[in-house]
Amino acid sequence: MRTVERTRDGAMLRDVLAIGAAMVAVGASFGAVAVAAGLPAWATLAMSAIVYAGGAQFMAVGLVAAGSPLAAVLAGLLLNARHLPFGLTLGGSLGPQRWRRLLGSHLMTDEATAFALARPAGDPRRRAFWLAGVLLFFAWNAGTLLGVLAGGAVGDPTVLGLDAAFPAGLIALLLPALRDRETRRVALTGAGLAVATTPVLPAGLPVLLALGALALPLVLGRRRPPPGPDGPAPDAGTRRDEPRPALRAGEASC
């Protein structure tokens, strides 16, 4: 059993490092863009270490450069409101100590959450979260430092296609969970809501609206007919007056 766990931990470490490499490149782009927009180097580094919000940092720098710091704060809060359900889901997996929960809430990202939820509850999930959370935090901040030092040489991450590395990694991590029919139905419904509303809603709102798909099991559960006195309702096309199949040899009739 320990050998299996070590093998899984090794495979997870490989996957975390792969996403971390992309995060270094995107973090370097953020550092270069922020400095080019007029943000001091110390403020750029402090934002990555204290705010640590990925795409929200790009949006905040753009809004601050446009002279709308209040809009940057509100947009960042809206975009990162998705971390509320993340925290409710992973709160018990971070450890009983309060300082662990506070630190874990700072390291909680989409990628760290996906790595954690891909493992069974308990110690495997806790190890997955802290491994992914710590390594990705240092990868992002190391990339920011490189970008600040390199200036504008890194450029836009979308030109190199690095912006697609994160969603691609998340999809790969979530594929095992999509084997469950109900989970797959909820995920596809949420994705459809987000895609359909992205052209008409501000950034961040489509992701929040996609959480409405979590109510789908409750709605479908209410539509199902209640079980009868002799057990669940028969499937469609099954008649109650059909004769019972003949008993096999050796079976007694009750």
WOGISUL-V604093 format. One record per pair of residues at least 24 apart in sequence whose C-alpha atoms are under 6 Angstrom apart, sorted by sequence separation. I is the first residue (numbers start at 1). GAP is how many residues later the second one is. If there is no record, write none. Layout:
# WOGISUL-V604093
I/GAP
I/GAP
This chain:
# WOGISUL-V604093
189/24
107/26
186/27
94/32
93/33
48/93
27/113
31/113
24/115
28/115
32/115
16/116
20/116
24/116
27/116
28/116
31/116
32/116
23/117
27/117
31/117
25/118
28/118
29/118
20/119
24/119
28/119
32/119
32/120
29/125
79/125
29/126
78/126
26/131
